[in-house]
Amino acid sequence: MKTVINFKSINNLAIPATIAGIAEPLLSITDTAIVGNIPVDGLESLAAAGIVGSFLSMLIWVLGQTRSAISAILSQYLGAGKIEEVKTLPAQAIFLNIVLSIILLLSTIFVIEEIFMLLNASGKILNYCVSYYSIRVWGFPLTLFVFAIMGIFRGLQNTVWPMVIAIVGAVANVLLDFILVYGVDGFIAPMYLEGAAWASLIAQAIMAVLAFFLLVTKTDVSLKLKLPIHPELSRLVLMSLNLFVRALALNTALILAVREATALGDQYIGAHTIAINLWLFAAFFIDGFGAAGNILGGKLLGAKDYKNLWLLAKKIVYYGLIVSGVLMLLSFIFYKPIGLLFSKEIPVLHAFYAIFYIIILGLPLNTIAFVLDGLFKGLGEMKYLRNVLLSATFLGFIPILFISKMANWGLYGIWIAFTFWMLIRGGALVWKFNQKFRPLLQKH
């Protein structure tokens, strides 16, 4: 059956994917908003949540890349009409993911304090980082399990069930945050920052159980591990390794930004924590169109339908820019109230308001980069994505970050570096897509 590329077909995938995609940043934003308003050591708790959140995001993004690889392979086989040939692959991929996550979890659990000292955490903030991470880290394998199952659903052109999983997880997290952080009078004592950690962990467990249930009951995919090893597992591992290196480069930028913000002082890491959570929230919001590109792009490539592939790229960028325009307008209208959602600390708010406009003005650049990034993953272009991130980080972000440090630009410098980082990423993907697919379009 020929794939039709129009507003309806794209948004049938993009809207549920957007809702699913914002689950993880929504969990972080919820923690940030609630933790930032803790009556005891609110500033230190906010700083600790920001540092730990950035480190955990790095771990999740580094090992969560099999989601994109599974989705790309399944969608390409679906487009070629050969989906039965990869029925044993998902179980093998999930098993590999869980083993790697447990190894990484065990390798960090004994050196937690040293890790956060490297990120410039000290004193009370360091103690909060350790206690918060010691609880949240156990949700790491659960998150990767959920990511892998979401990748399977995406490969099968289904973004509805990932959306359901994400909504249930987000709602559970918000409710548990209020109950465990602030307590329930006469029933549960306030747990403050540790309560936020437990809320996230329980929500991740709920999502994992629901994901398993939906996969077993709503698809024909078996999670029973069967040998021999599927021939496509090596391609999946190679794709994942390229995305692994890419994620390391990506998180090098994010972690260096946290390190530099922490060195500026408590109010600056507090402001940066709010800013990066809003940046990630907007990224995942726009990334719904990247998910549609990922899902449909792989299928169209498998079917060698280059005309619709070209049309898909144009439409997802166009729709993404409309969404980013709406986000920009809302952000400028609610500039001050947005900051007040996350903190009542005057020094934190002053530092945040001083750089928030840079984040807002960068949204169109982010849109092009994020949307085409999703499309390229569906096309299996993981090696090129790796090279783009390495170049953007080590030839763009890091030099600008350290120039800004020498010039004492403070938080401004960090967010100017982020803007150039996204400019390089988006520009490289536009150039590559034109170079590779315009000739194929003209031949067909």
C-alpha positions as CSV (number, residue, x, y, z in Angstrom):
1,M,0.0,0.0,0.0
2,K,1.4,3.4,-1.1
3,T,2.2,5.8,1.7
4,V,0.4,9.1,1.4
5,I,2.3,12.2,2.7
6,N,-0.1,14.9,3.8
7,F,-1.1,16.9,6.9
8,K,-3.2,14.1,8.3
9,S,-0.7,11.3,7.8
10,I,2.1,13.3,9.3
11,N,0.1,14.6,12.3
12,N,-1.4,11.2,13.0
13,L,2.1,10.2,14.0
14,A,3.5,13.5,15.1
15,I,0.9,14.5,17.6
16,P,1.0,11.3,19.7
17,A,4.8,11.3,19.3
18,T,5.0,14.8,20.6
19,I,2.9,13.9,23.7
20,A,5.1,10.8,24.2
21,G,8.3,12.8,23.6
22,I,7.6,15.4,26.2
23,A,7.2,12.8,29.0
24,E,10.9,12.7,30.0
25,P,11.5,16.5,30.0
26,L,8.1,16.9,31.7
27,L,9.3,14.6,34.5
28,S,12.4,16.8,34.8
29,I,10.4,20.0,34.6
30,T,8.0,18.7,37.3
31,D,10.9,17.9,39.6
32,T,12.5,21.3,38.9
33,A,9.4,23.3,39.6
34,I,8.5,21.3,42.8
35,V,12.1,21.0,44.1
36,G,12.7,24.7,43.4
37,N,9.9,25.5,45.8
38,I,11.0,23.3,48.7
39,P,10.8,25.3,51.9
40,V,14.1,23.9,53.3
41,D,17.3,24.4,51.2
42,G,15.3,25.1,48.0
43,L,18.2,26.6,46.1
44,E,20.6,23.8,47.0
45,S,17.9,21.2,46.1
46,L,17.3,22.9,42.8
47,A,21.0,22.9,42.0
48,A,21.4,19.2,42.9
49,A,18.4,18.2,40.8
50,G,19.8,20.1,37.9
51,I,23.3,18.5,38.1
52,V,21.9,14.9,38.7
53,G,19.2,15.4,36.0
54,S,21.9,16.4,33.4
55,F,24.1,13.4,34.3
56,L,21.1,11.0,34.2
57,S,20.0,12.4,30.8
58,M,23.4,11.8,29.5
59,L,23.3,8.1,30.6
60,I,19.8,7.6,29.2
61,W,20.6,9.3,25.8
62,V,23.9,7.4,25.4
63,L,22.3,4.0,25.9
64,G,18.8,4.8,24.7
65,Q,20.0,5.0,21.1
66,T,18.7,1.5,20.3
67,R,15.2,2.9,20.2
68,S,16.1,4.8,17.0
69,A,18.0,1.9,15.5
70,I,15.1,-0.6,16.2
71,S,12.6,1.9,14.7
72,A,14.7,2.5,11.6
73,I,15.2,-1.2,10.8
74,L,11.6,-2.2,11.5
75,S,10.2,0.7,9.4
76,Q,12.5,-0.1,6.5
77,Y,11.5,-3.8,6.5
78,L,7.9,-2.7,6.8
79,G,8.2,-0.4,3.7
80,A,9.9,-3.3,1.8
81,G,7.1,-5.7,2.7
82,K,9.4,-8.0,4.7
83,I,8.5,-7.4,8.3
84,E,8.3,-11.1,9.1
85,E,12.0,-11.4,8.4
86,V,12.9,-9.4,11.6
87,K,10.4,-10.9,14.1
88,T,13.2,-12.2,16.4
89,L,15.2,-9.0,16.4
90,P,13.3,-6.9,19.0
91,A,13.8,-9.4,21.9
92,Q,17.5,-9.6,21.2
93,A,17.8,-5.8,21.0
94,I,15.9,-5.3,24.3
95,F,18.1,-8.0,26.1
96,L,21.2,-6.3,24.9
97,N,19.9,-2.9,26.1
98,I,19.1,-4.1,29.6
99,V,22.4,-5.9,30.1
100,L,24.3,-2.8,29.1
101,S,22.2,-0.6,31.4
102,I,22.9,-2.8,34.4
103,I,26.6,-2.8,33.7
104,L,26.7,1.0,33.5
105,L,24.5,1.3,36.6
106,L,26.8,-0.9,38.6
107,S,29.9,1.0,37.3
108,T,28.6,4.4,38.5
109,I,27.0,3.5,41.8
110,F,30.3,3.1,43.7
111,V,31.8,6.4,42.5
112,I,28.8,8.7,42.7
113,E,30.5,11.3,44.9
114,E,33.5,11.6,42.7
115,I,31.3,12.0,39.6
116,F,29.5,15.0,41.0
117,M,32.7,16.5,42.4
118,L,33.9,16.5,38.8
119,L,30.8,18.6,38.0
120,N,31.9,21.2,40.6
121,A,29.3,20.1,43.2
122,S,30.5,20.6,46.8
123,G,29.2,20.9,50.3
124,K,25.5,20.6,50.8
125,I,24.8,20.5,47.1
126,L,27.1,17.5,46.7
127,N,25.4,15.7,49.6
128,Y,22.0,16.3,48.0
129,C,23.3,15.1,44.6
130,V,24.5,11.8,46.1
131,S,21.2,11.1,47.9
132,Y,19.0,12.1,44.9
133,Y,21.1,10.0,42.4
134,S,21.3,7.0,44.7
135,I,17.5,6.6,44.3
136,R,16.9,7.8,40.8
137,V,19.6,5.7,39.2
138,W,17.6,2.5,39.7
139,G,15.0,3.7,37.2
140,F,17.7,3.7,34.5
141,P,17.2,0.1,33.2
142,L,13.4,0.6,33.4
143,T,13.7,3.7,31.2
144,L,15.8,2.0,28.6
145,F,13.4,-0.9,28.5
146,V,10.5,1.5,27.9
147,F,12.6,3.3,25.2
148,A,13.2,0.0,23.4
149,I,9.5,-0.9,23.4
150,M,8.6,2.6,22.1
151,G,11.1,2.0,19.3
152,I,9.3,-1.2,18.4
153,F,6.0,0.6,18.3
154,R,7.4,3.4,16.2
155,G,8.9,0.9,13.7
156,L,5.4,-0.6,13.3
157,Q,4.1,3.0,12.5
158,N,2.3,3.3,15.9
159,T,2.9,6.3,18.1
160,V,-0.4,6.0,20.0
161,W,0.7,3.4,22.6
162,P,4.0,5.2,23.4
163,M,1.8,8.3,24.0
164,V,-0.4,6.3,26.4
165,I,2.7,5.0,28.3
166,A,4.1,8.6,28.5
167,I,0.9,10.2,29.7
168,V,0.4,7.5,32.5
169,G,4.0,8.0,33.6
170,A,3.9,11.8,33.6
171,V,0.6,11.9,35.5
172,A,1.9,9.4,38.1
173,N,5.1,11.3,38.5
174,V,3.3,14.7,39.1
175,L,0.9,13.1,41.7
176,L,3.7,11.3,43.5
177,D,5.9,14.4,43.5
178,F,3.3,16.4,45.4
179,I,2.6,13.5,47.8
180,L,6.2,12.6,48.5
181,V,8.0,15.9,48.3
182,Y,5.6,18.0,50.4
183,G,4.0,15.1,52.3
184,V,0.4,14.5,53.3
185,D,-0.5,16.0,56.7
186,G,-1.0,13.2,59.3
187,F,-0.1,10.4,56.8
188,I,3.2,11.0,55.0
189,A,6.1,13.2,56.3
190,P,7.7,15.5,53.7
191,M,10.6,13.8,52.0
192,Y,11.7,16.9,50.0
193,L,14.4,16.1,47.4
194,E,14.4,12.4,48.1
195,G,10.7,12.4,47.6
196,A,11.1,13.7,44.1
197,A,13.6,10.9,43.4
198,W,11.2,8.2,44.7
199,A,8.4,9.8,42.6
200,S,10.4,9.5,39.4
201,L,11.5,5.9,40.2
202,I,8.0,4.7,40.9
203,A,6.7,6.5,37.7
204,Q,9.4,4.8,35.7
205,A,8.4,1.4,37.1
206,I,4.7,2.0,36.2
207,M,5.7,2.9,32.6
208,A,7.8,-0.2,32.3
209,V,5.0,-2.5,33.4
210,L,2.5,-0.8,31.1
211,A,4.9,-0.9,28.1
212,F,5.4,-4.6,28.6
213,F,1.6,-5.2,28.9
214,L,0.8,-3.2,25.7
215,L,3.6,-4.9,23.6
216,V,2.4,-8.4,24.6
217,T,-1.3,-7.7,24.1
218,K,-1.4,-5.2,21.2
219,T,1.3,-6.6,18.9
220,D,2.6,-9.9,17.5
221,V,6.1,-9.1,18.7
222,S,7.5,-11.7,21.0
223,L,9.9,-10.9,23.9
224,K,11.0,-14.5,24.1
225,L,14.8,-14.6,23.4
226,K,15.5,-17.0,20.4
227,L,18.7,-18.0,18.8
228,P,20.4,-17.8,16.3
229,I,21.4,-14.2,16.5
230,H,19.5,-12.2,13.9
231,P,21.8,-11.0,11.0
232,E,20.4,-7.4,11.4
233,L,21.5,-7.3,15.1
234,S,25.0,-6.4,13.9
235,R,23.6,-3.4,11.8
236,L,21.5,-2.4,14.8
237,V,24.6,-2.5,17.1
238,L,26.6,-0.5,14.5
239,M,23.8,2.1,14.2
240,S,23.6,2.2,18.0
241,L,27.4,2.6,18.4
242,N,27.4,5.5,16.0
243,L,24.5,7.1,17.9
244,F,26.4,6.2,21.1
245,V,29.4,8.2,20.0
246,R,27.0,11.0,18.9
247,A,25.3,11.0,22.2
248,L,28.6,11.3,24.0
249,A,29.5,14.3,21.9
250,L,26.0,15.8,22.6
251,N,26.3,15.2,26.3
252,T,29.8,16.6,26.4
253,A,28.2,19.9,25.5
254,L,25.4,19.5,28.0
255,I,27.7,18.4,30.9
256,L,30.3,21.1,30.1
257,A,27.5,23.7,30.2
258,V,26.4,22.4,33.6
259,R,30.0,22.4,34.9
260,E,30.6,26.0,33.8
261,A,27.2,27.2,35.2
262,T,27.9,25.5,38.5
263,A,31.3,27.3,38.7
264,L,29.6,30.6,38.3
265,G,27.6,30.2,41.6
266,D,24.5,28.6,43.0
267,Q,22.0,31.1,41.5
268,Y,23.5,30.5,38.0
269,I,23.3,26.7,38.1
270,G,19.7,27.2,39.4
271,A,18.9,29.5,36.5
272,H,20.7,27.2,34.0
273,T,18.7,24.2,35.4
274,I,15.4,26.1,34.6
275,A,16.7,27.1,31.2
276,I,17.9,23.7,30.1
277,N,14.7,22.0,31.2
278,L,12.7,24.5,29.1
279,W,15.1,24.1,26.2
280,L,14.6,20.3,26.4
281,F,10.9,20.6,26.8
282,A,10.7,22.7,23.6
283,A,13.1,20.3,21.8
284,F,10.9,17.2,22.6
285,F,7.8,19.2,21.7
286,I,9.1,20.0,18.2
287,D,10.7,16.5,18.0
288,G,7.2,15.0,17.3
289,F,7.7,16.0,13.7
290,G,11.2,14.4,13.8
291,A,9.5,11.2,15.0
292,A,7.1,11.3,12.1
293,G,10.0,11.8,9.8
294,N,11.8,8.9,11.5
295,I,8.9,6.5,11.1
296,L,7.7,7.5,7.6
297,G,11.2,8.2,6.3
298,G,12.4,4.7,7.0
299,K,9.3,3.2,5.4
300,L,9.6,5.4,2.2
301,L,13.3,4.6,1.9
302,G,12.5,0.9,2.2
303,A,9.9,1.3,-0.6
304,K,12.4,3.5,-2.7
305,D,9.7,6.2,-2.8
306,Y,12.0,9.2,-3.1
307,K,9.4,11.7,-4.4
308,N,7.3,11.3,-1.2
309,L,10.5,11.3,0.9
310,W,11.4,14.7,-0.4
311,L,7.9,15.9,0.2
312,L,8.0,14.5,3.7
313,A,11.2,16.4,4.6
314,K,9.7,19.7,3.4
315,K,6.4,19.3,5.2
316,I,7.8,18.2,8.6
317,V,10.2,21.2,8.6
318,Y,7.4,23.5,7.7
319,Y,5.0,22.1,10.4
320,G,7.8,22.2,13.0
321,L,8.6,25.8,12.3
322,I,4.9,26.7,12.8
323,V,5.0,25.0,16.2
324,S,8.2,26.7,17.2
325,G,6.7,30.1,16.2
326,V,3.8,29.4,18.6
327,L,6.2,28.4,21.3
328,M,8.2,31.6,20.8
329,L,5.1,33.8,21.0
330,L,3.8,32.1,24.2
331,S,7.3,32.3,25.8
332,F,7.5,36.1,25.2
333,I,4.0,36.7,26.4
334,F,4.6,34.6,29.6
335,Y,8.2,35.6,30.0
336,K,8.1,36.4,33.8
337,P,5.4,33.9,34.9
338,I,7.4,31.0,33.4
339,G,10.4,31.8,35.6
340,L,8.1,32.1,38.7
341,L,6.8,28.6,38.1
342,F,10.2,27.2,38.9
343,S,11.7,29.4,41.6
344,K,10.9,32.3,43.9
345,E,14.5,33.0,44.6
346,I,15.2,36.5,43.3
347,P,18.9,35.9,42.3
348,V,17.9,32.8,40.3
349,L,15.1,34.6,38.5
350,H,17.4,37.6,37.6
351,A,20.0,35.2,36.1
352,F,17.3,33.3,34.2
353,Y,15.5,36.3,32.8
354,A,18.8,37.6,31.5
355,I,19.3,34.7,29.1
356,F,15.8,33.3,28.5
357,Y,15.4,35.4,25.3
358,I,18.4,33.7,23.7
359,I,16.7,30.3,24.2
360,I,13.4,31.6,22.6
361,L,15.1,33.2,19.6
362,G,17.0,30.0,18.9
363,L,13.9,27.9,18.6
364,P,13.6,28.0,14.7
365,L,17.3,26.8,14.5
366,N,16.5,24.0,16.9
367,T,13.4,23.0,14.9
368,I,15.4,22.4,11.7
369,A,18.1,20.5,13.5
370,F,15.7,18.3,15.6
371,V,13.2,17.5,12.8
372,L,15.9,16.5,10.2
373,D,17.8,14.6,12.9
374,G,14.7,12.4,13.4
375,L,14.4,11.9,9.6
376,F,18.0,11.0,9.3
377,K,17.7,8.4,12.0
378,G,14.8,6.7,10.1
379,L,17.0,6.7,7.0
380,G,19.7,4.9,8.9
381,E,22.2,7.8,8.4
382,M,23.7,7.2,11.9
383,K,27.4,7.7,10.8
384,Y,26.7,11.1,9.3
385,L,24.7,12.1,12.4
386,R,27.7,11.1,14.5
387,N,30.1,13.2,12.5
388,V,27.8,16.2,12.6
389,L,27.6,16.1,16.4
390,L,31.3,15.6,16.8
391,S,32.0,18.6,14.5
392,A,29.4,20.8,16.1
393,T,30.6,20.0,19.6
394,F,34.4,20.1,19.3
395,L,34.7,22.7,16.5
396,G,31.8,24.9,17.5
397,F,30.4,24.6,21.0
398,I,33.5,24.0,23.1
399,P,35.7,26.7,21.5
400,I,32.9,29.3,21.9
401,L,32.2,28.2,25.5
402,F,35.9,28.7,26.5
403,I,36.2,32.0,24.6
404,S,33.1,33.2,26.5
405,K,34.7,32.0,29.7
406,M,37.8,34.0,29.1
407,A,35.7,37.0,28.2
408,N,33.6,36.6,31.4
409,W,30.3,36.4,29.5
410,G,28.8,34.1,32.2
411,L,25.5,32.4,31.3
412,Y,25.3,34.5,28.2
413,G,28.4,32.7,26.8
414,I,27.0,29.3,27.6
415,W,23.8,29.9,25.7
416,I,25.5,31.7,22.8
417,A,27.6,28.5,22.4
418,F,24.4,26.4,22.4
419,T,23.0,28.7,19.6
420,F,26.0,28.2,17.3
421,W,26.0,24.4,18.2
422,M,22.4,24.1,16.8
423,L,23.3,26.3,13.7
424,I,26.0,23.9,12.7
425,R,23.8,20.8,13.3
426,G,20.9,22.1,11.3
427,G,23.0,23.5,8.5
428,A,24.9,20.2,8.0
429,L,21.7,18.2,7.8
430,V,20.0,20.5,5.2
431,W,23.2,20.3,3.1
432,K,23.4,16.5,3.3
433,F,19.8,15.8,2.5
434,N,20.0,18.0,-0.6
435,Q,23.3,16.4,-1.8
436,K,22.0,12.8,-1.4
437,F,18.3,12.9,-2.2
438,R,17.9,15.6,-4.9
439,P,19.8,13.4,-7.5
440,L,17.7,10.4,-6.5
441,L,14.5,12.5,-6.9
442,Q,15.5,13.6,-10.3
443,K,16.3,10.0,-11.4
444,H,12.8,8.8,-10.4
